[in-house]
Amino acid sequence: MPPFFDASKSLAALDQDSTSVALIEMSQTKWLIAATVPGFERSPLKKLHADPDSVLRLLRRWRSEAIQAGREVRRTVVAYEAGRDGF
């Protein structure tokens, strides 16, 4: 019998030295993006217009900055709130 697959558990460990984690708080017009990025002393926070392409550009910029700081970002993890009411 094959082992039971549990989709709630990660198949790979979270390597904080090479993983960027971004959280997005969404409203209809503005999105707030907070992150932890390898090599950053600060936890970046940015408010953007509600536009997926803007978020991708921002995440790529933060990744480039991490690389310039001498860190390799092999994985980016994104979490977001599912509804505009915060739940």
C-alpha positions as MATLAB code, in Angstrom:
seq = 'MPPFFDASKSLAALDQDSTSVALIEMSQTKWLIAATVPGFERSPLKKLHADPDSVLRLLRRWRSEAIQAGREVRRTVVAYEAGRDGF';
ca = [
       0.000    0.000    0.000;
       1.450    3.442   -0.957;
       2.099    5.902    1.873;
      -0.648    8.399    2.670;
      -0.072   11.821    1.063;
      -0.813   14.753    3.358;
      -0.979   17.979    1.292;
      -0.847   20.086    4.469;
       2.781   19.071    5.090;
       5.705   20.364    3.103;
       7.734   17.823    1.159;
      10.856   19.953    1.633;
      12.209   21.678    4.714;
      12.117   25.471    4.820;
      15.724   26.584    4.421;
      15.662   30.125    5.801;
      19.079   30.910    4.309;
      17.806   30.442    0.740;
      14.036   31.002    1.000;
      12.261   34.315    0.621;
       8.840   34.456    2.324;
       6.295   37.096    1.268;
       2.876   37.831    2.767;
       0.249   39.823    0.890;
      -2.637   41.681    2.520;
      -5.143   42.408   -0.252;
      -7.838   45.015   -0.715;
      -9.626   46.023   -3.894;
      -7.245   48.875   -4.733;
      -4.045   48.367   -2.678;
      -1.945   45.390   -1.630;
       0.521   45.421    1.264;
       3.485   43.072    0.810;
       5.774   42.150    3.718;
       8.675   39.732    3.447;
      11.695   38.068    4.953;
      14.516   37.938    2.440;
      17.882   36.196    2.914;
      20.660   38.753    3.351;
      18.330   41.597    4.379;
      18.814   43.218    7.780;
      15.314   44.667    7.524;
      11.967   43.036    6.800;
      10.813   44.858    3.665;
       7.287   46.252    3.512;
       5.734   47.796    0.409;
       2.258   49.043   -0.536;
       1.349   48.578   -4.212;
      -1.650   49.045   -6.450;
      -3.636   45.802   -6.773;
      -1.673   44.342   -9.682;
      -0.092   40.849   -9.856;
       2.653   42.021  -12.237;
       3.736   44.672   -9.718;
       4.051   42.007   -7.034;
       6.178   39.809   -9.302;
       8.454   42.754  -10.158;
       8.840   43.555   -6.454;
       9.655   39.950   -5.520;
      12.207   39.770   -8.357;
      13.772   43.042   -7.192;
      14.096   41.759   -3.625;
      15.621   38.531   -4.983;
      18.178   40.551   -6.971;
      19.031   42.569   -3.869;
      19.569   39.337   -1.916;
      21.913   38.083   -4.635;
      23.824   41.395   -4.497;
      24.144   40.849   -0.728;
      25.775   37.487   -1.458;
      22.769   35.259   -0.788;
      21.194   32.728   -3.139;
      17.384   32.634   -3.174;
      16.351   29.177   -4.366;
      12.710   29.362   -3.305;
      10.074   32.044   -2.845;
       7.023   31.268   -0.734;
       3.955   33.522   -0.913;
       0.955   33.572    1.399;
      -2.072   35.829    1.064;
      -5.379   36.402    2.746;
      -8.209   34.705    0.910;
     -10.848   37.411    1.362;
     -11.014   41.169    1.647;
     -12.436   40.890    5.160;
      -9.149   39.529    6.544;
     -10.056   35.853    6.789;
];
